[in-house]
């Protein structure tokens, strides 16, 4: 089998870099896209700055990728923007910005790279799309409505894409992370859903709310993403949400 190739969006972030490292460590060629400049210690050879809120930027990056790689075995739509504020204080511009990065970009990236995914599937090598959604797609909290709506839409998109792309041999699934220790999580701690005031105390409070008694690590999400992308491990899975949240959504809020 030829070298397997994966694209990861949001590759400069905490979960994104963990995903890139996980795939690269297993011999995949990994392409990272992110609006941010290439991190100094980025763990893969291929990196491109792409504004995922821009359809034109996505199409240009996708055209370049298709020229370099005729086959693509996995697309991981991981890029995300979170705006944490009350719904009544959320502007149209803020709402649209979140939907553009979290939901529309997943649609546009997947659509633009469909030919390369189809080529890998046609060669019998397997092809998969993995959307990194969130537990906010199925259960949410105050002051994060735009983000929750975008992730709920991403979960619905997962099901729709799985149905439409199954005839081409392309599987589509989603990972729904819970509380994972990333800069995005820490930035959203002050939105009023926790009693504690200090960051470390807030993290400890979140940990107590999980069944496992701790928050997650980016590497744990990366392993779940890889499981869904790897044809040898999850070939009979498509259209499914894989919740990785330490059991947080398994517990009744009234307990």
N, C-alpha and C positions, 0 to 999 in steps of 0.2 A: 504494500500500500504506500502511496506517495505521502509526503509530509502533509500533516493535517494543518489547516489554517483556520484561525479564529479572529474575529473582530470583537473588540470590547470597547464600548463607549463609556464616557465618564471614567476613563482609564487612569486619570491622575489622582482620583480620590482614594479614600481609605479602602473601601470595598473593591473599587476598580483595580487598584494596584495589586490587591490580594488575588483577584481573579486572574490577572495577567501572570503573576508569579506561579500560580497553581497550574495553569495551562502550559506555560513555558517549561516548567520543571518536568513535565510529562512529554516533552519533545514536540510540542505544537509550535508552529510559527504564529506569533500573535501580533496583531496590529492594534494599536491603541489610538483612540480618538478622544480628544478633550478640548474644551475651550481654553484651558489653562496651558501655559508653556510646559514643555517636557520636563518632568522632574529630573533632578540630577542623577538619581539612582533608579531610573525607570528600568524595569527588568526585561525589556524586550527590544529588539532591533528597530522595529517599525513604529513610528509615532507621528501623528499629524494633528496640528491644532485645527479644530473644526468647531464652528459656532452651530451647535445643534438646534438652536432656535431659528436658524436660517435655512429654508428649503434649498436655496441656491447653493449654499455652502455644503450641504449634505450631498447634493447631486454631483458637485464638482469632486468632492472627496471620494464618492462612490465610483465615479468614472475612472479616477486614478487607480483605485483599488482593483477594479475589474481589469484594468490594463496590465497590472502587475501579477494578479492571481486569477487564473481562469476558473479555479474552483475554490469554494469557501465552505468549510465544514460546520462552522458555527458562527452565529451572530448573537452577541450578548448585549442587549439593550439595557445598560446599567446607569446611564447619565440621569441625573435628577436635580431638580431645584426645589427647595422647600422655603415657603414663606409662612412664618408662624405668627398669625395675628387674627383677631376676631373677624368673622365673616362680614360683619357690618362695616368694618374698617378696611376691608380688602378692596382695592380699586380694580377696575376692569383691566387695566394694564398689568397689574400683578397677577390677577387670575389667568389672563391669557399667557403671560410669561411662563407660569408653572405648567399649563397644559401643553404649551409648545415644546418644552424640553422633555417633560415626563411622558407625554402621550403621543403627540403628533410626531416627534422625532423617531419614536419606535416604529410607527407606521411608515414613515418616509425612508428610514434606513433599511428596514426589512424589504420594502418594495423595491428600492433601488438596487439591492444586492440579491434579489431573487434569482437572476440568471446564474450567478456564481454558485448559489446554494443548490439550484436545480441541477447544475452540471455535476456537482459532487454526488448528489443523490443518484443521478443517472449512471454514474460510474460505479455504483454499488458501494460507495464509501460512507454513506450516511450524511445527513445534513440536519441541523437543528437550529432553531431560534429559541433563546432563553431571555425572557423579560424579567428584569429585577423589579418586582413590584414592592409591596409592603403589607404588613398586617393591617395597615390603615385601609386596605382594600376591603377588608371584611369586618373590622371593628376599629373604631377611632375614638378621638377625644376632642376636647375643646380647642379652638383657635388654630386649626390646621386643615380647614375645609378644602381649600384649593388643592393641597397636596393629596388629601384623602380621595377627592373626586378624581384626580388624575390617575391615582393608583387603582381605583375601582374600574376606571375606564380601561386601564392596561390589562386588567384581569379579563374583562369582557373581550378585548381585542385578542387575547391569547386563545380563547375558545373559538372565536370566529376564524382566526388565521389557521388554527389547527384543522378545522373542518375544510377550509378552502384549499389548503396546501397539502393535505394528506395524499391526494392523487399524484402529486409530484415527488412523493417520498420525503417530504420535509416535515419534521416534527416541531411542534411549538408548545412550550411549557413556560411556567412562571415560578420564580422563587419569591416567597413573601417573608422577608426578614422582619424580625421583631427588633427589640432594642439591641443595637450593636454599637460598640464603642468606636465612633468615628467623629470627625470634626462636625459633620452635619447633625449628629445626635446631640453633641454638646452645645451646638449653637441654638438648638431648639428647646433646651431645658427650661428656659425662663418663660415659657408660654402660659404658666399658671396651672398646670395639671399635677404639679408635685408640691408637697408641703414644705420640703426642705428649701433652704435659701442658697447654700453653698454647693458648688458643682459636685464635689466628691460625695456630699451627703445626698444630693439628688441622684447620682449614679447608684448609690447604695439603696436608695428607696426604690428605684427601678428594679434593681436586682431582687429585692424582696418580693416584688410582684410577679416574678416568674416562678414556675414550678421548680426549675433547676436551682433557683436561688442566686443567679448571677446574670449579667448581661453577656451578649455574644461577642465573638471576635470576628473580624473581617475574614480570617482564614476559614472559619466555619461556613460562612456564606459562600465563599469561593468553592469549597468542596461540594456544596449542594448544586451550585451552578454547573460545575464540571460533570457531576453525575447526570444531570439532565442533558448536557451537550454530548456526552460520550455515548455513541451508538452501542457499544458493547455492554453498557450498564443499564440503559433505559430505553431500549428500542421499542418496547410495547407501551410507552407512555407518551401521550400527546393531549393537549388541551387541559392540562392539569395544573393546579396551584400546589406548590410544595411549601408548607409553612415551616419556617425555621425560627422559632421565637422562644425557646426554652420553656415551652408549655404555657406561655402567658395567656393565649386565647382559649386554652382548654379549661381555665378556671372561671367559675361564675364570679361576676363582679360583686355579688351580694355576699360572698363568703367572708 
